[in-house]
Amino acid sequence: MVATTDHSYRYGDGLFETMKIMNGDILLKDLHFERLFSGLKILKFNVPALFTNRNIENEIKELCKKNNCRDIARARLSVSRGNGGLYDCDNKFSYSIGCWPLEQKSFNENARLPEGLVIDIFPDARKSIDAFSNLKSANYLPYTMAAVWAKENKLNDALILNQHDRICDATIANVFWIKDDKVYTPPLSEGCVAGVMRRKILDLGSGIWGFIINDAVLTKDILLDADEVFLTNVTTGIRWVQRCGNKVYSNTITAELFAKLDRVINS
């Protein structure tokens, strides 16, 4: 049970990592741990000496083993600063781990593109751009309300606007778009969460895939003028967007990226 004085519960003063387990290993674990410890440093957490990459990894794997979901699972690591009020927190770092089985066996399930996502832009919140914008923070209210709005409107996801009325990301994903055979994504300076799969795709694009994915701001007009749109996160990989509002998108290059990602992940 979480204490009512827990800072993550009380103030959203915490971080979390959602990880995918495949064949008993954590997918893209180095990128997850890099983001986690960078965030802990930014938030000035007092991190215990035993809270290390290796120990966290071993605990996640052991929990997946106990829950009989080593083959394919989602794990969530949540960390909190401690207990108390804003000015009298005890700074006793705490964390919890949960894991759940997943049905899909690989990113190849998505690569067949049986059906695209239907999304739209959430109108009721603006995410600020600051030193904390890129973190996987427990302070998740704009995304939570966007998810509620998406469900109410029978959408698969919703896009989030930043303080400049530009699109930064989606409720549980980063956003990419394609125009005239060029691939784009908002830079981190637009306030999007620093997604692990976003980072992997950027690295692959400039590496073995042999093309540059361009940083660019994403306005509503640019989105509606795009040829293709896709969303990314570590659990589902790449998800093709079929429609945003009344705009319908194709999936030619997105399908190629599905196949490329599947080969990398499952090689």
N, C-alpha and C positions, 0 to 999 in steps of 0.2 A: 504494500500500500504506500502511495506517495504522501508524504507529510504535507499538511496545509501550509507549512512555512517554507517548503522547498522553492527555491528561487525560479526554477524552470516552470513549475506549476503556477507560482504566484505572479511572476513578472515576465515570463517568456525568456528568462535569462539562462539560455542553454543553447546547445547545438545538437544536431543529429546527423547521422549518416545512414542512408538506406542502401544496402549492398545486395548484390545478387550472388548466390552460391551456385556454382556449377561443378558437378563431379567432385564435390568435397573441397573445392577451393573458392576463394573470394575473387570474383571477377574484378579486374582493374584495382586490386587492393592497394597498390602503391599510390595511385592517384587519390583514392579515398583517404588514406592516412595522411598524405601530404595536405589535403584540404582540411581535414580535421585538426591537425596540429597547428596549421597556420591560423585557423579560426580561433583556437584556444589561446594562441599568443595574442591575437588582435583583441580578444575580450579579456585578456589579463587574468586568466584562470590560474589558480595554484594547482598544477598538475602533479600528482604523486609520481614518485620515481618508478613504481611498478606499472604505471599506466603506459605501456610501450606498444609499438606495432606488433611485436611478436606475441606478447601476452594477450592483447585484444584478439588477434587472429586465432590463437589457440582456444580462447573462450568461446568465440563465435562458432568455430568448427565443432567443439565439444557439445555446444547446445544444439546445433543442427543434428549431430549424431544422436543425442538423446531424444530429439523430436522426430527422428526417422525421416529427415528431409535433406540428407547430404547431397543427393543427386541434383536437385533443383529447388531452390528456396530463396526467399527474401528475408534478410536480416536487418534489424534496425537497432542501431546503437544510439542511445540518448545520454547526454551529459548535462550536469547541472553544477552551478557554482557552489551551492551549499544551502543552508537554511537560515532564515531570519528576515529582518526588514531591509530596506534599502541601505541603511547606514550601520546596521549591526549584523550583517551576514557573517556566519562563522567560517566561511571560505573552506568548508570541508567538502571538497570535490566528491561528487557521486556520479554513478552511471548505471545504466540498465541495458540489457540486451534482450531482444525478442526475435524469434524467427518463425516463419510460416512457409509451408510448401507452396510451390508454384506448379501450374499445370504445363506450361509451355516447355518444350525440351531444348529449343535453341532459337536464335534469332531467325533461323530459316522459316519458322512458323509465320513470321511477319513478312518475309521476303516474297511470299506468294501474293501478297497484296489483294486478299479477297474483297476487302471493303475499306474505304478510307474513313477518316475521322470527320465528324461535323463539329465545328467550333465557332466561336464568335468572340468579340472583344468585351470584356467585363467593364461596364460603364461607371461603377460606383466607387472605385478606389484609385488612388495614384500612389505608386511606390516611390519613396524618396531615394535619391542617389547620394550615398554617403560612404563612410569607411566600413559600414556593416552590410551594405546592400548585397554583396556577393556571397555572404555566409549562408549556410544551411541552418538558420536560426530557429529556435523554438518559438520565436515571436512571428507567427505565421498567419496573422489575421487576414491580410488582404487576399492571400491565396485560399484560405479556408472559405471566405465569403464568396470568392469567385467560383470555387467548386460547388458551393450551395446553389449559386445562381445558374451554373451550367446544368446541374441536375434538374433544377426547376424548369429549365428551358429545353430539356431533353437533348443536351449537347454532350459530346464526349470530353470536351475540355474547354477552357476559356483562356484568352490571352490577357495579360496584365499590362496596364499602361504605367509609365513612369511620370515623374513630376512635370515633364515637358510634353505630355500627351503623346509620347512615342511608345511603341510596344517593346517591352524588355524581355518577357518570357511568358510561360504558361503556368498553370497551377502546379504541375508536377514535372515540368519539362522545359528545355530550352527550345527556341524556335529558329529554324533555318528557312530560307526561301531561295528560289531559283528564278533568274530572269535572263533570257537570251543565253542560256547554257552556262551561266556563271552562278556560283553558289555563294550565299551571303548569310551572315548571322550578326546580331547586335553585339558590339564589344562589351566587355565587362563594365566599362565606364557608363553604360546605359542603365546600370542597376540590376542586371539579371543575376540570378544565382550562378555561381561558378560550377556548372554541371560537370561531373566526371565524364559522362559520355560525350558531352560537347567538347571537352578538352581532347578526348581520344580521337574524335573525328577530325578536329583541327590538326592534330599531329599526323594522322594518317593521310589527310589531304596533301599536306606539304611534304610527306615522306613517300611511302610506297605507292600511294595512289597518284602521285605526280601532278597535282594541281593545287592551286591556292584557293582557300575559302576566305572570302573577303569580309572584313569588319565593316559594317555600315549601319547607320541608324535606320529604324524601321517605323515608318509612319503608316497610318491607316491607308493612305492613297497608294503607297508603295506595295503594301500587302495585297490590296485589291488589284494591283497591276501585275503581280507576280505570275509566273507560269506554273510553278509548283511550290508547295509548302510542306515541310515535315517537322515533326517534333521529336526530341531525343531525351531519353533518360536511361539509366543503367539497367533498369529492369526489363524494359521492352525494346531497347535499342533505338531503332528509327521507326516512327509511326507516320504514315502518309496522311496528309490532310486532303480530303476530297472536296470539302466546302467550308467556306467561312462567310457567314451571312448569305448573300445571294451569289457569291463568286464561287465558281467551280474550277478546280485545278486538275491538271494532268499529273502523271506520275512516271514519265519516261526515265529521267535521270535519277529520281528517287529510287526506282526499282533497281537500277544499277548499283546505287550506293548500298541498298539492302544486301545485295548479293556480295559486294565487296566486304562489308562489315561481317557478314556471316562467315566468310572464309577466314577472316582474321581471328574472330572470336573462337571459332571451332577448329582452328588448325593445331 
